[in-house]
Amino acid sequence: NLQTATRALHRDGLVVIEDIITHTTLSHLNTCMVSDALILQSAGDSSPYNYNLGNIQQDPPLTRPFFSPTLFLNPLARQIIHSVLGPRSRLSFISANSAMPPTPTSPPQSQPVHSDADFAHPASPFALVLNIPLVDMTPANGSTEVWLGTHSLSSLSAQEGAHGERASGRIAPALLEERRAERAPSQPVVKRGSIVLRDLRLWHAGKPNRTQDVRVMLALIHFAAWFRNPMRVEFDEDLREVLESAGGDLQVQSVFVPRAELEERYMKRGFGNSHDFNQEDRLEEIF
């Protein structure tokens, strides 16, 4: 199974593994995050949206009542991640992408096809995104459109928009048409309880949620130990022992803060492209 998953990631840039997370664990977090998402959506143009108002970047509350090692430190996901990226991989980003129900001021829209690696990056695997949908993810509620195999084609020259802009990382239209003729994109159904591992370089697009229910999908980014990304994740200080005991050979780049402080600001993060997934001491000339 490990060989199959590793092969899929190298070939397609994505793999889905079903029946990993219990539904009870997902429901507990989903109730909280749906409520948070609706608060963020009400902020309109001031919300941390990605490309359009129908796709919101939101962090989960990383406090003891909502933290499950099965979700955030999943041992099966870690086996695959280390198989591809090497030992001692770094977890330095935990957030979520929420596809929001349409409103009169925010009709259903698709994101442009883009890559999250909107900077000069290595041609070899250096980062994997662990996505965990908290509900069944379907074309109706905004299952992500994926362009399998494009991780090996991805480069900064294929993209439009500068890093840090809300619409950076867009793939040039001519390249999309070339790729579509070779291998068309897909919008898969991902069952609740599944995990999705995706190469950060893979071309993809958030699709509109045409239902009346918020669709939350966790997004945890793991970097190879040699890729010097400096981001850190804020956790409830009560979780220090949990992370140390359950983290295993995963390097969790953590900062521990009092719960009240975390609860006051975890919903005040930036939109997706405002985060910097590059590494310190940039080496564009080598890549």
DRENVEX-380472 format. One record per residue (C-alpha): residue in three letters; x, y, z negated. Coordinates in nm, 3 decimals. Layout:
<nodes>
NODE   type      east     north        up
NODE    ALA         X         Y         Z
...
</nodes>
This chain:
<nodes>
NODE   type      east     north        up
NODE    ASN     0.000     0.000     0.000
NODE    LEU     0.282     0.239    -0.080
NODE    GLN     0.443     0.161     0.254
NODE    THR     0.112     0.220     0.435
NODE    ALA     0.056     0.556     0.266
NODE    THR     0.414     0.669     0.325
NODE    ARG     0.397     0.569     0.691
NODE    ALA     0.070     0.760     0.737
NODE    LEU     0.220     1.076     0.590
NODE    HIS     0.523     1.060     0.816
NODE    ARG     0.313     0.981     1.125
NODE    ASP    -0.004     1.186     1.068
NODE    GLY     0.088     1.432     0.794
NODE    LEU    -0.209     1.322     0.583
NODE    VAL    -0.346     1.020     0.398
NODE    VAL    -0.669     0.961     0.200
NODE    ILE    -0.689     0.707    -0.082
NODE    GLU    -1.035     0.624    -0.211
NODE    ASP    -1.168     0.528    -0.557
NODE    ILE    -0.886     0.681    -0.760
NODE    ILE    -1.065     0.927    -0.993
NODE    THR    -1.369     0.846    -1.210
NODE    HIS    -1.681     1.049    -1.129
NODE    THR    -1.729     1.148    -1.492
NODE    THR    -1.391     1.322    -1.497
NODE    LEU    -1.474     1.506    -1.175
NODE    SER    -1.821     1.615    -1.291
NODE    HIS    -1.692     1.765    -1.615
NODE    LEU    -1.449     1.995    -1.434
NODE    ASN    -1.686     2.063    -1.144
NODE    THR    -1.955     2.209    -1.369
NODE    CYS    -1.712     2.469    -1.502
NODE    MET    -1.551     2.550    -1.167
NODE    VAL    -1.881     2.592    -0.981
NODE    SER    -1.986     2.850    -1.240
NODE    ASP    -1.650     3.027    -1.204
NODE    ALA    -1.673     3.019    -0.822
NODE    LEU    -2.010     3.195    -0.823
NODE    ILE    -1.867     3.469    -1.046
NODE    LEU    -1.574     3.514    -0.807
NODE    GLN    -1.806     3.515    -0.505
NODE    SER    -2.010     3.797    -0.659
NODE    ALA    -1.700     4.020    -0.636
NODE    GLY    -1.738     4.030    -0.257
NODE    ASP    -1.443     4.192    -0.081
NODE    SER    -1.254     4.201    -0.411
NODE    SER    -1.270     3.823    -0.452
NODE    PRO    -0.960     3.607    -0.387
NODE    TYR    -1.088     3.485    -0.051
NODE    ASN    -0.885     3.311     0.219
NODE    TYR    -0.944     3.447     0.571
NODE    ASN    -1.318     3.494     0.508
NODE    LEU    -1.553     3.537     0.212
NODE    GLY    -1.681     3.182     0.242
NODE    ASN    -1.352     3.028     0.124
NODE    ILE    -1.234     3.130    -0.222
NODE    GLN    -0.904     3.056    -0.394
NODE    GLN    -0.969     2.976    -0.759
NODE    ASP    -0.763     2.823    -1.037
NODE    PRO    -0.901     2.554    -1.265
NODE    PRO    -0.896     2.623    -1.641
NODE    LEU    -0.581     2.438    -1.749
NODE    THR    -0.695     2.405    -2.108
NODE    ARG    -0.731     2.091    -2.319
NODE    PRO    -1.112     2.060    -2.274
NODE    PHE    -1.075     2.041    -1.895
NODE    PHE    -0.733     1.884    -1.849
NODE    SER    -0.716     1.519    -1.742
NODE    PRO    -0.380     1.353    -1.661
NODE    THR    -0.570     1.136    -1.411
NODE    LEU    -0.650     1.451    -1.215
NODE    PHE    -0.342     1.665    -1.253
NODE    LEU    -0.070     1.404    -1.309
NODE    ASN    -0.212     1.110    -1.117
NODE    PRO     0.034     0.819    -1.127
NODE    LEU    -0.064     0.672    -0.788
NODE    ALA    -0.030     1.010    -0.618
NODE    ARG     0.310     1.054    -0.784
NODE    GLN     0.436     0.723    -0.642
NODE    ILE     0.355     0.836    -0.289
NODE    ILE     0.490     1.187    -0.343
NODE    HIS     0.823     1.057    -0.472
NODE    SER     0.840     0.805    -0.190
NODE    VAL     0.823     1.089     0.065
NODE    LEU     0.997     1.376    -0.114
NODE    GLY     1.240     1.184    -0.331
NODE    PRO     1.265     1.153    -0.710
NODE    ARG     1.202     1.433    -0.957
NODE    SER     0.961     1.621    -0.732
NODE    ARG     0.846     1.961    -0.859
NODE    LEU     0.482     2.052    -0.932
NODE    SER     0.470     2.431    -0.923
NODE    PHE     0.122     2.525    -0.798
NODE    ILE    -0.224     2.422    -0.921
NODE    SER    -0.531     2.589    -0.776
NODE    ALA    -0.842     2.505    -0.573
NODE    ASN    -1.016     2.596    -0.250
NODE    SER    -1.390     2.647    -0.287
NODE    ALA    -1.620     2.649     0.014
NODE    MET    -1.906     2.878    -0.081
NODE    PRO    -2.273     2.862     0.022
NODE    PRO    -2.362     3.127     0.282
NODE    THR    -2.513     3.457     0.176
NODE    PRO    -2.675     3.740     0.378
NODE    THR    -2.346     3.933     0.362
NODE    SER    -2.127     3.626     0.419
NODE    PRO    -2.263     3.403     0.697
NODE    PRO    -2.095     3.068     0.773
NODE    GLN    -1.747     3.119     0.919
NODE    SER    -1.449     2.902     1.005
NODE    GLN    -1.094     2.984     0.909
NODE    PRO    -0.846     3.013     1.195
NODE    VAL    -0.632     2.703     1.239
NODE    HIS    -0.318     2.771     1.037
NODE    SER    -0.024     2.625     0.850
NODE    ASP     0.039     2.695     0.482
NODE    ALA     0.413     2.701     0.557
NODE    ASP     0.401     3.060     0.685
NODE    PHE     0.775     3.112     0.648
NODE    ALA     1.093     2.967     0.798
NODE    HIS     1.089     2.613     0.664
NODE    PRO     1.273     2.281     0.701
NODE    ALA     1.181     2.042     0.980
NODE    SER     1.183     1.756     0.727
NODE    PRO     0.913     1.694     0.463
NODE    PHE     0.968     1.934     0.173
NODE    ALA     0.622     1.984     0.019
NODE    LEU     0.303     1.781    -0.019
NODE    VAL    -0.039     1.913    -0.117
NODE    LEU    -0.252     1.689    -0.336
NODE    ASN    -0.617     1.772    -0.268
NODE    ILE    -0.888     1.631    -0.493
NODE    PRO    -1.250     1.709    -0.397
NODE    LEU    -1.477     1.730    -0.699
NODE    VAL    -1.779     1.620    -0.491
NODE    ASP    -1.825     1.428    -0.167
NODE    MET    -1.665     1.637     0.106
NODE    THR    -1.847     1.632     0.441
NODE    PRO    -1.877     1.848     0.753
NODE    ALA    -2.198     1.988     0.603
NODE    ASN    -2.031     2.133     0.292
NODE    GLY    -1.702     2.237     0.450
NODE    SER    -1.472     1.938     0.482
NODE    THR    -1.135     2.069     0.600
NODE    GLU    -1.059     2.037     0.970
NODE    VAL    -0.722     1.865     1.012
NODE    TRP    -0.492     1.844     1.315
NODE    LEU    -0.315     1.517     1.250
NODE    GLY     0.046     1.487     1.357
NODE    THR     0.108     1.862     1.383
NODE    HIS     0.335     1.874     1.077
NODE    SER     0.619     1.767     1.306
NODE    LEU     0.532     2.048     1.551
NODE    SER     0.500     2.324     1.295
NODE    SER     0.740     2.617     1.307
NODE    LEU     0.733     2.986     1.233
NODE    SER     0.743     3.062     1.607
NODE    ALA     0.407     2.884     1.650
NODE    GLN     0.237     3.119     1.404
NODE    GLU     0.084     3.465     1.408
NODE    GLY     0.069     3.704     1.113
NODE    ALA     0.338     3.793     0.860
NODE    HIS     0.381     3.604     0.532
NODE    GLY     0.181     3.758     0.250
NODE    GLU    -0.095     3.890     0.474
NODE    ARG    -0.440     3.748     0.413
NODE    ALA    -0.446     3.601     0.766
NODE    SER    -0.089     3.478     0.803
NODE    GLY     0.012     3.139     0.940
NODE    ARG    -0.238     3.134     1.230
NODE    ILE    -0.142     2.897     1.510
NODE    ALA    -0.115     3.059     1.853
NODE    PRO    -0.425     2.980     2.066
NODE    ALA    -0.223     2.846     2.361
NODE    LEU    -0.058     2.588     2.134
NODE    LEU    -0.396     2.482     1.997
NODE    GLU    -0.526     2.409     2.345
NODE    GLU    -0.215     2.209     2.431
NODE    ARG    -0.252     2.004     2.115
NODE    ARG    -0.628     1.956     2.156
NODE    ALA    -0.567     1.795     2.495
NODE    GLU    -0.324     1.549     2.334
NODE    ARG    -0.499     1.479     2.003
NODE    ALA    -0.819     1.657     1.902
NODE    PRO    -0.876     1.772     1.542
NODE    SER    -1.111     1.592     1.302
NODE    GLN    -1.332     1.692     1.012
NODE    PRO    -1.341     1.382     0.792
NODE    VAL    -1.580     1.269     0.524
NODE    VAL    -1.388     1.228     0.197
NODE    LYS    -1.571     1.040    -0.076
NODE    ARG    -1.586     1.168    -0.430
NODE    GLY    -1.318     0.994    -0.634
NODE    SER    -1.065     1.008    -0.350
NODE    ILE    -0.732     1.188    -0.333
NODE    VAL    -0.587     1.346    -0.020
NODE    LEU    -0.215     1.399     0.034
NODE    ARG    -0.121     1.646     0.307
NODE    ASP     0.211     1.770     0.441
NODE    LEU     0.222     2.146     0.373
NODE    ARG     0.319     2.206     0.737
NODE    LEU     0.008     2.040     0.884
NODE    TRP    -0.224     2.258     1.092
NODE    HIS    -0.571     2.280     0.937
NODE    ALA    -0.873     2.508     0.896
NODE    GLY    -1.132     2.559     0.625
NODE    LYS    -1.479     2.507     0.772
NODE    PRO    -1.807     2.669     0.664
NODE    ASN    -2.024     2.530     0.389
NODE    ARG    -2.378     2.517     0.529
NODE    THR    -2.534     2.377     0.211
NODE    GLN    -2.655     2.558    -0.100
NODE    ASP    -2.396     2.393    -0.329
NODE    VAL    -2.041     2.507    -0.400
NODE    ARG    -1.776     2.260    -0.281
NODE    VAL    -1.460     2.270    -0.494
NODE    MET    -1.138     2.098    -0.385
NODE    LEU    -0.833     2.103    -0.614
NODE    ALA    -0.498     2.185    -0.452
NODE    LEU    -0.172     2.087    -0.624
NODE    ILE     0.153     2.154    -0.438
NODE    HIS     0.456     1.935    -0.502
NODE    PHE     0.799     2.032    -0.371
NODE    ALA     1.108     1.819    -0.318
NODE    ALA     1.359     1.856    -0.602
NODE    TRP     1.607     2.021    -0.365
NODE    PHE     1.357     2.284    -0.245
NODE    ARG     1.403     2.574    -0.485
NODE    ASN     1.050     2.710    -0.518
NODE    PRO     1.037     2.923    -0.836
NODE    MET     0.661     2.933    -0.900
NODE    ARG     0.534     2.822    -1.238
NODE    VAL     0.195     2.705    -1.362
NODE    GLU     0.036     2.847    -1.677
NODE    PHE    -0.099     2.586    -1.918
NODE    ASP    -0.274     2.597    -2.253
NODE    GLU     0.003     2.564    -2.513
NODE    ASP    -0.193     2.273    -2.665
NODE    LEU    -0.108     2.069    -2.355
NODE    ARG     0.269     2.069    -2.403
NODE    GLU     0.284     1.719    -2.553
NODE    VAL     0.038     1.582    -2.295
NODE    LEU     0.252     1.708    -2.005
NODE    GLU     0.573     1.581    -2.159
NODE    SER     0.432     1.232    -2.220
NODE    ALA     0.228     1.186    -1.901
NODE    GLY     0.446     1.372    -1.652
NODE    GLY     0.695     1.090    -1.608
NODE    ASP     0.961     1.172    -1.349
NODE    LEU     0.759     1.466    -1.216
NODE    GLN     0.909     1.808    -1.292
NODE    VAL     0.614     2.027    -1.393
NODE    GLN     0.728     2.388    -1.364
NODE    SER     0.519     2.506    -1.657
NODE    VAL     0.466     2.807    -1.878
NODE    PHE     0.270     2.754    -2.199
NODE    VAL     0.048     3.033    -2.331
NODE    PRO    -0.220     3.061    -2.600
NODE    ARG    -0.558     2.934    -2.481
NODE    ALA    -0.730     3.269    -2.531
NODE    GLU    -0.469     3.437    -2.312
NODE    LEU    -0.506     3.174    -2.041
NODE    GLU    -0.885     3.191    -2.045
NODE    GLU    -0.868     3.568    -2.010
NODE    ARG    -0.668     3.564    -1.685
NODE    TYR    -0.693     3.231    -1.501
NODE    MET    -0.973     3.373    -1.284
NODE    LYS    -0.767     3.677    -1.187
NODE    ARG    -0.520     3.507    -0.950
NODE    GLY    -0.452     3.617    -0.594
NODE    PHE    -0.571     3.472    -0.265
NODE    GLY    -0.385     3.178    -0.112
NODE    ASN    -0.137     3.361     0.113
NODE    SER    -0.038     3.599    -0.166
NODE    HIS     0.150     3.309    -0.326
NODE    ASP     0.503     3.243    -0.205
NODE    PHE     0.569     2.877    -0.118
NODE    ASN     0.919     2.957     0.008
NODE    GLN     1.234     2.898    -0.195
NODE    GLU     1.481     3.129    -0.362
NODE    ASP     1.795     3.231    -0.168
NODE    ARG     1.620     3.200     0.166
NODE    LEU     1.808     3.004     0.428
NODE    GLU     1.627     3.088     0.751
NODE    GLU     1.948     3.076     0.952
NODE    ILE     2.002     2.712     0.858
NODE    PHE     1.646     2.600     0.932
</nodes>
